[in-house]
Amino acid sequence: MLVDWPLEQLRKYAPEREEPGDFDSFWAATRQQARDKARPAEFVPYDAGLATVEVFDVTYSGFDGQPVRGWFVLPRGTEGPLPCVVQYIGYNGARGLAHEWLTWSAAGYAHFVMDTRGQGSNGSQAGDTPDPDPSGTPQTPGFMTRGVTSPEAYYYRRVFTDAVRAVDTVRDHPAVDPARVVVSGGSQGGGIALAAAGLSDGLAGVLVDVPFLCHYRRATEITNEYPYGELVAYLKTHRDQVDQVFTTLSYCDGVNFAARATAPTLFSVALMDAVCPPSTVFAAYNHYAGQKEITVWPYNGHEGGGAFNVGAQLRYVAKLLA
């Protein structure tokens, strides 16, 4: 069943943004700190048993110079710098195995898959990047409330910085055309892609599929589903920290990143999605500052358009980079 407002109302929903006054300076300092501590990325050839692609096991410097892992996949036998799709992964997923990531290289693009720090125990994809947590404060099981009482210590500050540094890393690779980099992700990966779009200059495109990490306050008010439910569970216990928590979250809200993102974007939303309710998606989409399109899946939940949506993204990127 539908879990939110009618589509006509959703298309007009652009709530007032909860944004701290030092949002831009906070993120500028965070990015600069990461770049100041960065070491050269390592691209190690990896034998994945695949004939049509070259695979590299990557280690690069993310937040605060900390090592982050990834896969870099190139279509074999191509010449000249290629457009590149940087992909971010859904909640508690990770980079997994290299042969799981073949769609974009099959379409002729370089493809970079960022491992998500601390994640990778969802039963299918294993992770390889630890998350040194500087705060050690109490949290609800999961990642949503890790360090949530402080913008400086919050988990997604580290993840979003890793995402920006992934873009920096592929742009420095000789096989990639730095002017034709697209960021992509679904669910948590969609929220990370929005952050990367708001914090990176000169992207060629942004693919945002049923995004998580947007319009937190409304999400906690209209859905009991997890992962937003982690915030509700935390605040049920820490009753005196509501304002403090939402202040921290305002530094990591996809709605605020969307308002700063100018690259062309293709969103998707599912009208029966109780995990990432449609109004939270449209809040980000309607504030998005660049050229934008959205694909609506009226009878789907959080799975969204699935393979149909991948087809739409392939067509969109091909047209965008033609």
MARSE-567600 format. One record per residue (C-alpha): residue number from 1; residue in one letter; z, y, x. Coordinates in nm, 3 decimals, always signed. Last residue first. Example, Ala and Ser with C-alpha at 12.3 -4.5 7.8 and 13.67 -1.06 7.14 Angstrom:
BEGIN
pt seq = 2 | type = S | up = +0.714 | north = -0.106 | east = +1.367
pt seq = 1 | type = A | up = +0.780 | north = -0.450 | east = +1.230
# end
This chain:
BEGIN
pt seq = 322 | type = A | up = -2.547 | north = +1.115 | east = +2.723
pt seq = 321 | type = L | up = -2.175 | north = +1.152 | east = +2.798
pt seq = 320 | type = L | up = -2.058 | north = +1.238 | east = +2.446
pt seq = 319 | type = K | up = -2.317 | north = +1.015 | east = +2.278
pt seq = 318 | type = A | up = -2.213 | north = +0.712 | east = +2.483
pt seq = 317 | type = V | up = -1.848 | north = +0.804 | east = +2.432
pt seq = 316 | type = Y | up = -1.883 | north = +0.815 | east = +2.053
pt seq = 315 | type = R | up = -2.084 | north = +0.494 | east = +2.029
pt seq = 314 | type = L | up = -1.830 | north = +0.303 | east = +2.237
pt seq = 313 | type = Q | up = -1.545 | north = +0.456 | east = +2.038
pt seq = 312 | type = A | up = -1.696 | north = +0.350 | east = +1.705
pt seq = 311 | type = G | up = -1.741 | north = -0.003 | east = +1.836
pt seq = 310 | type = V | up = -1.379 | north = -0.010 | east = +1.950
pt seq = 309 | type = N | up = -1.280 | north = +0.105 | east = +1.601
pt seq = 308 | type = F | up = -1.462 | north = -0.187 | east = +1.441
pt seq = 307 | type = A | up = -1.288 | north = -0.422 | east = +1.686
pt seq = 306 | type = G | up = -0.949 | north = -0.315 | east = +1.550
pt seq = 305 | type = G | up = -0.982 | north = -0.043 | east = +1.287
pt seq = 304 | type = G | up = -0.613 | north = +0.018 | east = +1.252
pt seq = 303 | type = E | up = -0.382 | north = -0.266 | east = +1.355
pt seq = 302 | type = H | up = -0.101 | north = -0.036 | east = +1.243
pt seq = 301 | type = G | up = -0.186 | north = -0.092 | east = +0.878
pt seq = 300 | type = N | up = -0.532 | north = -0.103 | east = +0.729
pt seq = 299 | type = Y | up = -0.683 | north = -0.032 | east = +0.389
pt seq = 298 | type = P | up = -0.794 | north = +0.331 | east = +0.431
pt seq = 297 | type = W | up = -0.919 | north = +0.323 | east = +0.793
pt seq = 296 | type = V | up = -0.996 | north = +0.688 | east = +0.867
pt seq = 295 | type = T | up = -1.200 | north = +0.786 | east = +1.171
pt seq = 294 | type = I | up = -1.121 | north = +1.134 | east = +1.302
pt seq = 293 | type = E | up = -1.341 | north = +1.389 | east = +1.477
pt seq = 292 | type = K | up = -1.250 | north = +1.674 | east = +1.708
pt seq = 291 | type = Q | up = -1.376 | north = +1.965 | east = +1.917
pt seq = 290 | type = G | up = -1.071 | north = +2.102 | east = +2.099
pt seq = 289 | type = A | up = -0.737 | north = +2.256 | east = +2.001
pt seq = 288 | type = Y | up = -0.574 | north = +1.960 | east = +1.828
pt seq = 287 | type = H | up = -0.323 | north = +2.097 | east = +1.575
pt seq = 286 | type = N | up = -0.486 | north = +1.912 | east = +1.284
pt seq = 285 | type = Y | up = -0.500 | north = +1.591 | east = +1.487
pt seq = 284 | type = A | up = -0.136 | north = +1.603 | east = +1.594
pt seq = 283 | type = A | up = +0.000 | north = +1.657 | east = +1.243
pt seq = 282 | type = F | up = -0.269 | north = +1.419 | east = +1.117
pt seq = 281 | type = V | up = -0.115 | north = +1.135 | east = +1.317
pt seq = 280 | type = T | up = +0.240 | north = +1.209 | east = +1.199
pt seq = 279 | type = S | up = +0.113 | north = +1.237 | east = +0.841
pt seq = 278 | type = P | up = -0.057 | north = +0.897 | east = +0.874
pt seq = 277 | type = P | up = +0.267 | north = +0.708 | east = +0.949
pt seq = 276 | type = C | up = +0.282 | north = +0.541 | east = +1.290
pt seq = 275 | type = V | up = +0.462 | north = +0.213 | east = +1.217
pt seq = 274 | type = A | up = +0.410 | north = +0.228 | east = +0.838
pt seq = 273 | type = D | up = +0.031 | north = +0.226 | east = +0.874
pt seq = 272 | type = M | up = -0.131 | north = +0.188 | east = +0.531
pt seq = 271 | type = L | up = -0.351 | north = +0.497 | east = +0.574
pt seq = 270 | type = A | up = -0.477 | north = +0.393 | east = +0.917
pt seq = 269 | type = V | up = -0.570 | north = +0.677 | east = +1.155
pt seq = 268 | type = S | up = -0.830 | north = +0.716 | east = +1.428
pt seq = 267 | type = F | up = -0.891 | north = +1.005 | east = +1.663
pt seq = 266 | type = L | up = -1.211 | north = +1.095 | east = +1.850
pt seq = 265 | type = T | up = -1.171 | north = +1.385 | east = +2.090
pt seq = 264 | type = P | up = -1.370 | north = +1.653 | east = +2.266
pt seq = 263 | type = A | up = -1.168 | north = +1.805 | east = +2.555
pt seq = 262 | type = T | up = -0.950 | north = +2.107 | east = +2.466
pt seq = 261 | type = A | up = -0.593 | north = +1.977 | east = +2.465
pt seq = 260 | type = R | up = -0.317 | north = +2.238 | east = +2.447
pt seq = 259 | type = A | up = -0.231 | north = +2.207 | east = +2.076
pt seq = 258 | type = A | up = -0.261 | north = +1.830 | east = +2.112
pt seq = 257 | type = F | up = +0.016 | north = +1.833 | east = +2.373
pt seq = 256 | type = N | up = +0.250 | north = +2.001 | east = +2.126
pt seq = 255 | type = V | up = +0.167 | north = +1.755 | east = +1.848
pt seq = 254 | type = G | up = +0.202 | north = +1.466 | east = +2.092
pt seq = 253 | type = D | up = +0.571 | north = +1.546 | east = +2.126
pt seq = 252 | type = C | up = +0.723 | north = +1.498 | east = +2.471
pt seq = 251 | type = Y | up = +0.903 | north = +1.829 | east = +2.532
pt seq = 250 | type = S | up = +1.004 | north = +1.836 | east = +2.164
pt seq = 249 | type = L | up = +1.173 | north = +1.498 | east = +2.213
pt seq = 248 | type = T | up = +1.440 | north = +1.653 | east = +2.435
pt seq = 247 | type = T | up = +1.521 | north = +1.916 | east = +2.172
pt seq = 246 | type = F | up = +1.522 | north = +1.643 | east = +1.910
pt seq = 245 | type = V | up = +1.788 | north = +1.453 | east = +2.101
pt seq = 244 | type = Q | up = +2.013 | north = +1.756 | east = +2.157
pt seq = 243 | type = D | up = +1.995 | north = +1.856 | east = +1.792
pt seq = 242 | type = V | up = +2.091 | north = +1.508 | east = +1.674
pt seq = 241 | type = Q | up = +2.359 | north = +1.445 | east = +1.939
pt seq = 240 | type = D | up = +2.681 | north = +1.455 | east = +1.734
pt seq = 239 | type = R | up = +2.597 | north = +1.150 | east = +1.525
pt seq = 238 | type = H | up = +2.556 | north = +0.925 | east = +1.828
pt seq = 237 | type = T | up = +2.578 | north = +0.600 | east = +1.631
pt seq = 236 | type = K | up = +2.335 | north = +0.665 | east = +1.347
pt seq = 235 | type = L | up = +2.143 | north = +0.877 | east = +1.598
pt seq = 234 | type = Y | up = +2.066 | north = +0.576 | east = +1.818
pt seq = 233 | type = A | up = +1.960 | north = +0.358 | east = +1.526
pt seq = 232 | type = V | up = +1.732 | north = +0.632 | east = +1.394
pt seq = 231 | type = L | up = +1.575 | north = +0.683 | east = +1.735
pt seq = 230 | type = E | up = +1.514 | north = +0.310 | east = +1.774
pt seq = 229 | type = G | up = +1.360 | north = +0.309 | east = +1.427
pt seq = 228 | type = Y | up = +1.071 | north = +0.510 | east = +1.569
pt seq = 227 | type = P | up = +0.986 | north = +0.185 | east = +1.755
pt seq = 226 | type = Y | up = +1.028 | north = +0.035 | east = +1.498
pt seq = 225 | type = E | up = +0.975 | north = +0.064 | east = +1.126
pt seq = 224 | type = N | up = +1.222 | north = +0.241 | east = +0.898
pt seq = 223 | type = T | up = +0.968 | north = +0.510 | east = +0.814
pt seq = 222 | type = I | up = +0.983 | north = +0.848 | east = +0.638
pt seq = 221 | type = E | up = +1.258 | north = +1.053 | east = +0.804
pt seq = 220 | type = T | up = +1.228 | north = +0.920 | east = +1.159
pt seq = 219 | type = A | up = +0.855 | north = +0.989 | east = +1.157
pt seq = 218 | type = R | up = +0.911 | north = +1.341 | east = +1.027
pt seq = 217 | type = R | up = +1.135 | north = +1.423 | east = +1.322
pt seq = 216 | type = Y | up = +0.914 | north = +1.258 | east = +1.579
pt seq = 215 | type = H | up = +0.592 | north = +1.449 | east = +1.509
pt seq = 214 | type = C | up = +0.389 | north = +1.235 | east = +1.751
pt seq = 213 | type = L | up = +0.493 | north = +0.959 | east = +1.992
pt seq = 212 | type = F | up = +0.259 | north = +0.692 | east = +1.841
pt seq = 211 | type = P | up = -0.112 | north = +0.738 | east = +1.796
pt seq = 210 | type = V | up = -0.333 | north = +0.534 | east = +1.559
pt seq = 209 | type = D | up = -0.619 | north = +0.547 | east = +1.819
pt seq = 208 | type = V | up = -0.669 | north = +0.854 | east = +2.037
pt seq = 207 | type = L | up = -0.986 | north = +0.862 | east = +2.246
pt seq = 206 | type = V | up = -1.016 | north = +1.175 | east = +2.463
pt seq = 205 | type = G | up = -1.327 | north = +1.317 | east = +2.628
pt seq = 204 | type = A | up = -1.486 | north = +1.479 | east = +2.933
pt seq = 203 | type = L | up = -1.155 | north = +1.586 | east = +3.085
pt seq = 202 | type = G | up = -1.161 | north = +1.921 | east = +3.266
pt seq = 201 | type = D | up = -0.792 | north = +1.997 | east = +3.302
pt seq = 200 | type = S | up = -0.506 | north = +1.750 | east = +3.257
pt seq = 199 | type = L | up = -0.174 | north = +1.821 | east = +3.079
pt seq = 198 | type = G | up = -0.277 | north = +1.831 | east = +2.715
pt seq = 197 | type = A | up = -0.523 | north = +1.546 | east = +2.751
pt seq = 196 | type = A | up = -0.274 | north = +1.335 | east = +2.947
pt seq = 195 | type = A | up = -0.016 | north = +1.391 | east = +2.674
pt seq = 194 | type = L | up = -0.267 | north = +1.296 | east = +2.405
pt seq = 193 | type = A | up = -0.362 | north = +0.984 | east = +2.601
pt seq = 192 | type = I | up = +0.007 | north = +0.889 | east = +2.624
pt seq = 191 | type = G | up = +0.040 | north = +0.919 | east = +2.246
pt seq = 190 | type = G | up = -0.269 | north = +0.704 | east = +2.202
pt seq = 189 | type = G | up = -0.132 | north = +0.449 | east = +2.448
pt seq = 188 | type = Q | up = +0.185 | north = +0.428 | east = +2.241
pt seq = 187 | type = S | up = -0.041 | north = +0.344 | east = +1.945
pt seq = 186 | type = G | up = -0.390 | north = +0.312 | east = +2.096
pt seq = 185 | type = G | up = -0.523 | north = +0.457 | east = +2.418
pt seq = 184 | type = S | up = -0.804 | north = +0.643 | east = +2.588
pt seq = 183 | type = V | up = -0.869 | north = +0.903 | east = +2.854
pt seq = 182 | type = V | up = -1.228 | north = +0.999 | east = +2.944
pt seq = 181 | type = V | up = -1.340 | north = +1.106 | east = +3.292
pt seq = 180 | type = R | up = -1.689 | north = +1.250 | east = +3.337
pt seq = 179 | type = A | up = -1.643 | north = +1.552 | east = +3.566
pt seq = 178 | type = P | up = -1.472 | north = +1.344 | east = +3.836
pt seq = 177 | type = D | up = -1.778 | north = +1.115 | east = +3.865
pt seq = 176 | type = V | up = -1.614 | north = +0.794 | east = +3.983
pt seq = 175 | type = A | up = -1.725 | north = +0.550 | east = +4.257
pt seq = 174 | type = P | up = -1.595 | north = +0.781 | east = +4.533
pt seq = 173 | type = H | up = -1.236 | north = +0.763 | east = +4.402
pt seq = 172 | type = D | up = -1.051 | north = +1.096 | east = +4.394
pt seq = 171 | type = R | up = -1.111 | north = +1.144 | east = +4.022
pt seq = 170 | type = V | up = -0.962 | north = +0.800 | east = +3.964
pt seq = 169 | type = T | up = -0.631 | north = +0.905 | east = +4.119
pt seq = 168 | type = D | up = -0.600 | north = +1.244 | east = +3.948
pt seq = 167 | type = V | up = -0.647 | north = +1.077 | east = +3.610
pt seq = 166 | type = A | up = -0.382 | north = +0.818 | east = +3.696
pt seq = 165 | type = R | up = -0.157 | north = +1.108 | east = +3.809
pt seq = 164 | type = V | up = -0.175 | north = +1.253 | east = +3.459
pt seq = 163 | type = A | up = -0.072 | north = +0.920 | east = +3.310
pt seq = 162 | type = D | up = +0.214 | north = +0.869 | east = +3.557
pt seq = 161 | type = T | up = +0.341 | north = +1.213 | east = +3.453
pt seq = 160 | type = F | up = +0.332 | north = +1.101 | east = +3.091
pt seq = 159 | type = V | up = +0.533 | north = +0.789 | east = +3.176
pt seq = 158 | type = R | up = +0.798 | north = +0.978 | east = +3.371
pt seq = 157 | type = R | up = +0.856 | north = +1.241 | east = +3.107
pt seq = 156 | type = Y | up = +0.843 | north = +0.955 | east = +2.859
pt seq = 155 | type = Y | up = +1.167 | north = +0.809 | east = +2.992
pt seq = 154 | type = Y | up = +1.377 | north = +1.122 | east = +2.947
pt seq = 153 | type = A | up = +1.582 | north = +1.230 | east = +3.250
pt seq = 152 | type = E | up = +1.456 | north = +1.590 | east = +3.282
pt seq = 151 | type = P | up = +1.431 | north = +1.639 | east = +2.905
pt seq = 150 | type = S | up = +1.798 | north = +1.531 | east = +2.873
pt seq = 149 | type = T | up = +1.979 | north = +1.345 | east = +2.593
pt seq = 148 | type = V | up = +1.692 | north = +1.097 | east = +2.557
pt seq = 147 | type = G | up = +1.749 | north = +0.925 | east = +2.892
pt seq = 146 | type = R | up = +1.614 | north = +0.597 | east = +2.752
pt seq = 145 | type = T | up = +1.608 | north = +0.659 | east = +2.376
pt seq = 144 | type = M | up = +1.252 | north = +0.553 | east = +2.294
pt seq = 143 | type = F | up = +1.235 | north = +0.275 | east = +2.554
pt seq = 142 | type = G | up = +1.370 | north = -0.037 | east = +2.387
pt seq = 141 | type = P | up = +1.728 | north = -0.139 | east = +2.311
pt seq = 140 | type = T | up = +1.913 | north = +0.173 | east = +2.190
pt seq = 139 | type = Q | up = +2.044 | north = +0.378 | east = +2.480
pt seq = 138 | type = P | up = +2.359 | north = +0.459 | east = +2.675
pt seq = 137 | type = T | up = +2.312 | north = +0.674 | east = +2.987
pt seq = 136 | type = G | up = +2.186 | north = +0.529 | east = +3.317
pt seq = 135 | type = S | up = +2.045 | north = +0.869 | east = +3.405
pt seq = 134 | type = P | up = +1.805 | north = +0.820 | east = +3.694
pt seq = 133 | type = D | up = +1.614 | north = +0.526 | east = +3.548
pt seq = 132 | type = P | up = +1.393 | north = +0.368 | east = +3.815
pt seq = 131 | type = D | up = +1.114 | north = +0.223 | east = +3.601
pt seq = 130 | type = P | up = +0.951 | north = -0.082 | east = +3.755
pt seq = 129 | type = T | up = +0.573 | north = -0.139 | east = +3.756
pt seq = 128 | type = D | up = +0.428 | north = -0.494 | east = +3.744
pt seq = 127 | type = G | up = +0.396 | north = -0.566 | east = +3.373
pt seq = 126 | type = A | up = +0.310 | north = -0.890 | east = +3.197
pt seq = 125 | type = Q | up = +0.094 | north = -0.892 | east = +2.884
pt seq = 124 | type = S | up = +0.131 | north = -1.157 | east = +2.611
pt seq = 123 | type = G | up = +0.489 | north = -1.205 | east = +2.495
pt seq = 122 | type = N | up = +0.570 | north = -0.837 | east = +2.460
pt seq = 121 | type = S | up = +0.752 | north = -0.817 | east = +2.792
pt seq = 120 | type = G | up = +0.537 | north = -0.567 | east = +2.979
pt seq = 119 | type = Q | up = +0.723 | north = -0.240 | east = +3.006
pt seq = 118 | type = G | up = +0.930 | north = -0.075 | east = +3.279
pt seq = 117 | type = R | up = +0.650 | north = +0.154 | east = +3.388
pt seq = 116 | type = T | up = +0.332 | north = +0.127 | east = +3.185
pt seq = 115 | type = D | up = +0.048 | north = -0.023 | east = +3.392
pt seq = 114 | type = M | up = -0.254 | north = +0.205 | east = +3.388
pt seq = 113 | type = V | up = -0.595 | north = +0.047 | east = +3.324
pt seq = 112 | type = F | up = -0.885 | north = +0.218 | east = +3.502
pt seq = 111 | type = H | up = -1.241 | north = +0.147 | east = +3.389
pt seq = 110 | type = A | up = -1.569 | north = +0.248 | east = +3.555
pt seq = 109 | type = Y | up = -1.833 | north = +0.257 | east = +3.287
pt seq = 108 | type = G | up = -2.144 | north = +0.048 | east = +3.225
pt seq = 107 | type = A | up = -2.074 | north = -0.086 | east = +2.875
pt seq = 106 | type = A | up = -1.952 | north = -0.416 | east = +3.021
pt seq = 105 | type = S | up = -1.713 | north = -0.207 | east = +3.236
pt seq = 104 | type = W | up = -1.571 | north = -0.059 | east = +2.916
pt seq = 103 | type = T | up = -1.518 | north = -0.391 | east = +2.740
pt seq = 102 | type = L | up = -1.384 | north = -0.598 | east = +3.029
pt seq = 101 | type = W | up = -1.007 | north = -0.560 | east = +3.035
pt seq = 100 | type = E | up = -0.839 | north = -0.898 | east = +2.974
pt seq = 99 | type = H | up = -0.997 | north = -1.035 | east = +3.292
pt seq = 98 | type = A | up = -0.766 | north = -0.820 | east = +3.503
pt seq = 97 | type = L | up = -0.444 | north = -0.978 | east = +3.384
pt seq = 96 | type = G | up = -0.156 | north = -0.794 | east = +3.215
pt seq = 95 | type = R | up = -0.170 | north = -0.417 | east = +3.249
pt seq = 94 | type = A | up = +0.134 | north = -0.375 | east = +3.031
pt seq = 93 | type = G | up = +0.247 | north = -0.397 | east = +2.670
pt seq = 92 | type = N | up = +0.590 | north = -0.291 | east = +2.548
pt seq = 91 | type = Y | up = +0.435 | north = -0.027 | east = +2.323
pt seq = 90 | type = G | up = +0.058 | north = +0.009 | east = +2.351
pt seq = 89 | type = I | up = -0.137 | north = +0.068 | east = +2.672
pt seq = 88 | type = Y | up = -0.311 | north = +0.358 | east = +2.841
pt seq = 87 | type = Q | up = -0.676 | north = +0.345 | east = +2.945
pt seq = 86 | type = V | up = -0.865 | north = +0.568 | east = +3.188
pt seq = 85 | type = V | up = -1.237 | north = +0.552 | east = +3.108
pt seq = 84 | type = C | up = -1.463 | north = +0.646 | east = +3.399
pt seq = 83 | type = P | up = -1.811 | north = +0.794 | east = +3.421
pt seq = 82 | type = L | up = -1.989 | north = +0.651 | east = +3.723
pt seq = 81 | type = P | up = -2.065 | north = +0.793 | east = +4.067
pt seq = 80 | type = G | up = -2.392 | north = +0.656 | east = +4.207
pt seq = 79 | type = E | up = -2.520 | north = +0.301 | east = +4.203
pt seq = 78 | type = T | up = -2.428 | north = -0.002 | east = +3.993
pt seq = 77 | type = G | up = -2.435 | north = -0.355 | east = +4.133
pt seq = 76 | type = R | up = -2.111 | north = -0.483 | east = +3.981
pt seq = 75 | type = P | up = -1.961 | north = -0.299 | east = +3.686
pt seq = 74 | type = L | up = -1.636 | north = -0.151 | east = +3.818
pt seq = 73 | type = V | up = -1.280 | north = -0.244 | east = +3.718
pt seq = 72 | type = F | up = -0.970 | north = -0.064 | east = +3.846
pt seq = 71 | type = W | up = -0.644 | north = -0.233 | east = +3.747
pt seq = 70 | type = G | up = -0.313 | north = -0.051 | east = +3.766
pt seq = 69 | type = R | up = +0.024 | north = -0.027 | east = +3.937
pt seq = 68 | type = V | up = +0.259 | north = +0.270 | east = +3.968
pt seq = 67 | type = P | up = +0.456 | north = +0.363 | east = +4.279
pt seq = 66 | type = Q | up = +0.707 | north = +0.652 | east = +4.253
pt seq = 65 | type = G | up = +0.591 | north = +0.988 | east = +4.394
pt seq = 64 | type = D | up = +0.822 | north = +1.182 | east = +4.163
pt seq = 63 | type = F | up = +0.624 | north = +1.051 | east = +3.865
pt seq = 62 | type = G | up = +0.317 | north = +0.856 | east = +3.973
pt seq = 61 | type = S | up = +0.188 | north = +0.758 | east = +4.316
pt seq = 60 | type = Y | up = -0.083 | north = +0.492 | east = +4.319
pt seq = 59 | type = T | up = -0.105 | north = +0.114 | east = +4.352
pt seq = 58 | type = V | up = -0.432 | north = -0.044 | east = +4.247
pt seq = 57 | type = D | up = -0.551 | north = -0.405 | east = +4.229
pt seq = 56 | type = F | up = -0.929 | north = -0.371 | east = +4.241
pt seq = 55 | type = V | up = -1.185 | north = -0.563 | east = +4.038
pt seq = 54 | type = E | up = -1.561 | north = -0.579 | east = +4.085
pt seq = 53 | type = V | up = -1.756 | north = -0.680 | east = +3.778
pt seq = 52 | type = T | up = -2.040 | north = -0.913 | east = +3.676
pt seq = 51 | type = A | up = -1.932 | north = -1.234 | east = +3.847
pt seq = 50 | type = L | up = -1.564 | north = -1.261 | east = +3.749
pt seq = 49 | type = G | up = -1.319 | north = -1.494 | east = +3.921
pt seq = 48 | type = A | up = -1.051 | north = -1.225 | east = +3.930
pt seq = 47 | type = D | up = -1.070 | north = -1.192 | east = +4.308
pt seq = 46 | type = Y | up = -0.898 | north = -0.861 | east = +4.380
pt seq = 45 | type = P | up = -1.013 | north = -0.591 | east = +4.619
pt seq = 44 | type = V | up = -0.717 | north = -0.363 | east = +4.707
pt seq = 43 | type = F | up = -0.740 | north = +0.001 | east = +4.595
pt seq = 42 | type = E | up = -0.439 | north = +0.179 | east = +4.750
pt seq = 41 | type = A | up = -0.370 | north = +0.536 | east = +4.645
pt seq = 40 | type = P | up = -0.288 | north = +0.793 | east = +4.911
pt seq = 39 | type = R | up = +0.073 | north = +0.919 | east = +4.890
pt seq = 38 | type = A | up = +0.201 | north = +1.160 | east = +4.628
pt seq = 37 | type = K | up = +0.523 | north = +1.355 | east = +4.676
pt seq = 36 | type = D | up = +0.373 | north = +1.702 | east = +4.628
pt seq = 35 | type = R | up = +0.158 | north = +1.573 | east = +4.344
pt seq = 34 | type = A | up = +0.458 | north = +1.439 | east = +4.153
pt seq = 33 | type = Q | up = +0.658 | north = +1.759 | east = +4.204
pt seq = 32 | type = Q | up = +0.358 | north = +1.964 | east = +4.093
pt seq = 31 | type = R | up = +0.324 | north = +1.767 | east = +3.771
pt seq = 30 | type = T | up = +0.692 | north = +1.811 | east = +3.685
pt seq = 29 | type = A | up = +0.687 | north = +2.182 | east = +3.769
pt seq = 28 | type = A | up = +0.383 | north = +2.242 | east = +3.548
pt seq = 27 | type = W | up = +0.543 | north = +2.031 | east = +3.274
pt seq = 26 | type = F | up = +0.859 | north = +2.238 | east = +3.257
pt seq = 25 | type = S | up = +0.664 | north = +2.563 | east = +3.300
pt seq = 24 | type = D | up = +0.448 | north = +2.480 | east = +2.999
pt seq = 23 | type = F | up = +0.734 | north = +2.376 | east = +2.769
pt seq = 22 | type = D | up = +0.967 | north = +2.661 | east = +2.871
pt seq = 21 | type = G | up = +0.995 | north = +2.811 | east = +2.523
pt seq = 20 | type = P | up = +1.066 | north = +2.476 | east = +2.361
pt seq = 19 | type = E | up = +0.825 | north = +2.360 | east = +2.088
pt seq = 18 | type = E | up = +0.896 | north = +2.243 | east = +1.736
pt seq = 17 | type = R | up = +0.550 | north = +2.290 | east = +1.586
pt seq = 16 | type = E | up = +0.507 | north = +2.425 | east = +1.235
pt seq = 15 | type = P | up = +0.338 | north = +2.159 | east = +1.031
pt seq = 14 | type = A | up = -0.041 | north = +2.121 | east = +1.011
pt seq = 13 | type = Y | up = -0.113 | north = +1.900 | east = +0.709
pt seq = 12 | type = K | up = -0.447 | north = +1.991 | east = +0.554
pt seq = 11 | type = R | up = -0.624 | north = +1.657 | east = +0.610
pt seq = 10 | type = L | up = -0.307 | north = +1.479 | east = +0.501
pt seq = 9 | type = Q | up = -0.317 | north = +1.643 | east = +0.159
pt seq = 8 | type = E | up = -0.669 | north = +1.520 | east = +0.089
pt seq = 7 | type = L | up = -0.580 | north = +1.177 | east = +0.226
pt seq = 6 | type = P | up = -0.300 | north = +1.126 | east = -0.025
pt seq = 5 | type = W | up = +0.051 | north = +1.142 | east = +0.123
pt seq = 4 | type = D | up = +0.223 | north = +0.854 | east = +0.302
pt seq = 3 | type = V | up = +0.275 | north = +0.478 | east = +0.296
pt seq = 2 | type = L | up = -0.031 | north = +0.364 | east = +0.102
pt seq = 1 | type = M | up = +0.000 | north = +0.000 | east = +0.000
# end
